[in-house]
Amino acid sequence: MLGAPLILAATMAWQVEKDGSPADYSANIHRFERTQPIYCAVAGIALPAGASLEIRLYRGNTLAKTERRRAVAGNQWYPVLLADANKLPEGTYRVEIYLEGQLVKTNQFEVRASR
């Protein structure tokens, strides 16, 4: 029997593997260069087939992007490309992860060029 559905992680990364797991990241990324792509790799555990995942990207309090996915049964990574390189202006951002309409994870990061 599978355990309760869970979003185990929402890892910010510069790149993802073929299976959707984060490939190029460090723990608790909080700053991206404008020249880097920005991914959020979401780890779902024991999700039922068809479960609703929603990933929202905010710049300040303004919704900038929404991605919706349907889960496959079991454990899987769900990679979301939030922005290609040079697509987000400098600023502070927040990512919210929803499972079946309930907020389950939040990450914050900033886009800022090295000075």
C-alpha positions in Angstrom: 0.0 0.0 0.0 1.3 3.5 -0.9 1.7 6.1 1.8 -0.2 9.4 1.9 0.4 11.6 -1.2 3.2 14.1 -0.5 5.2 16.8 -2.3 8.6 15.9 -0.8 10.7 18.7 -2.4 10.5 21.7 -4.7 14.2 22.1 -5.6 15.4 25.2 -7.5 17.9 24.3 -10.2 19.8 25.5 -13.3 19.3 22.2 -15.1 17.3 18.9 -14.8 18.0 15.3 -15.6 16.0 13.2 -18.1 13.9 11.9 -15.2 13.1 15.5 -14.1 15.3 15.4 -11.0 17.5 18.5 -10.4 20.9 18.1 -12.1 22.8 21.3 -11.5 21.9 22.9 -8.2 23.1 23.5 -4.7 21.0 23.3 -1.6 18.8 26.3 -1.0 19.5 28.2 -4.1 18.4 31.8 -3.5 20.0 33.7 -6.3 20.2 33.1 -10.1 22.1 35.0 -12.6 20.0 36.5 -15.5 22.0 34.2 -17.9 20.9 31.0 -16.2 17.7 29.1 -16.9 15.5 28.6 -13.8 13.8 25.3 -13.0 11.7 24.1 -10.1 11.9 20.3 -9.8 9.0 19.0 -7.8 9.3 15.6 -6.1 5.9 13.8 -5.8 5.6 10.8 -3.5 2.7 8.3 -3.6 0.7 10.6 -5.8 -2.5 9.1 -7.3 -2.8 9.1 -11.1 -4.4 12.3 -12.3 -3.7 14.3 -9.1 -3.6 18.0 -9.8 -0.3 19.8 -9.5 0.0 23.6 -10.0 3.2 25.6 -9.9 2.8 29.4 -9.7 5.6 31.9 -10.1 5.2 35.4 -8.6 7.4 38.5 -9.0 6.6 40.4 -5.8 2.9 39.9 -5.5 2.2 39.7 -9.2 1.5 36.3 -10.8 4.0 35.9 -13.6 3.4 32.2 -14.7 1.3 29.2 -13.9 2.0 25.6 -14.9 -0.5 22.8 -14.4 0.4 19.1 -14.5 -1.5 15.8 -13.9 0.4 13.3 -11.8 1.2 9.8 -12.7 0.7 7.1 -10.0 3.6 6.7 -7.6 6.8 8.6 -7.1 8.1 11.0 -9.8 9.9 14.3 -10.4 7.9 17.0 -12.2 10.3 19.5 -13.7 9.0 23.0 -14.5 11.0 25.5 -16.6 10.2 28.8 -14.9 12.3 30.8 -17.3 14.9 30.5 -20.0 18.1 32.3 -19.6 17.8 36.1 -19.9 14.0 36.0 -19.7 13.3 37.2 -16.1 14.1 40.7 -15.1 16.1 41.2 -11.9 14.0 41.0 -8.8 12.6 38.9 -6.1 10.4 35.9 -7.0 8.3 33.3 -5.2 7.3 29.8 -6.3 4.2 28.2 -4.8 3.4 24.5 -5.3 -0.2 23.3 -5.0 -1.4 19.7 -4.7 -5.1 19.2 -5.3 -5.6 23.0 -4.8 -3.8 23.1 -1.4 -0.6 25.1 -1.0 2.1 22.6 0.0 5.5 24.2 -0.7 6.9 27.7 -1.2 10.4 28.8 -2.4 11.8 32.3 -2.8 14.7 33.3 -5.0 16.1 36.4 -6.7 17.4 37.1 -10.1 20.4 39.4 -9.9 23.5 39.8 -12.0 26.9 39.6 -10.3 28.4 42.9 -9.8 
